[in-house]
Amino acid sequence: MSNKKRSKTILVFLISLCLFCSHTAYAQDNVGLIFRGIAKLLATVIRVPATIIQGSATSFPFGIVTGVIGGAFQAVTGAISGGADVARGAAPYAKYAAFAL
């Protein structure tokens, strides 16, 4: 399967998941978990610069170092938490993945 066809299949699967499975309260919880996990994963990109700026505002030379360490820790924990949220939200729909392939 080519990359273009695979990406189209995944896109159609995600769109159908969001449109057709979000009518019940249980499905809304799962889709909410997926979107929360994606938001956490996207927010990990700005964790390090944000904590560096916060740290340099409080104490200039040492705030940068603590900002890098704290931002890296927040980025790693946010990525793990976001991945777990996506996995937990997508787990009930994994049985339908065979039909998308």
Secondary structure, DSSP 8 states (H G I E B T S, - for coil): --HHHHHHHHHHHHHHHHHHS-SSHHHHHHHHHHHHHHHHHHHGGGHHHHHHHHHHHHSHHHHHHHHHHHHHHHHHHHHHHHHHHHHHHHGGGGGGHHHH-
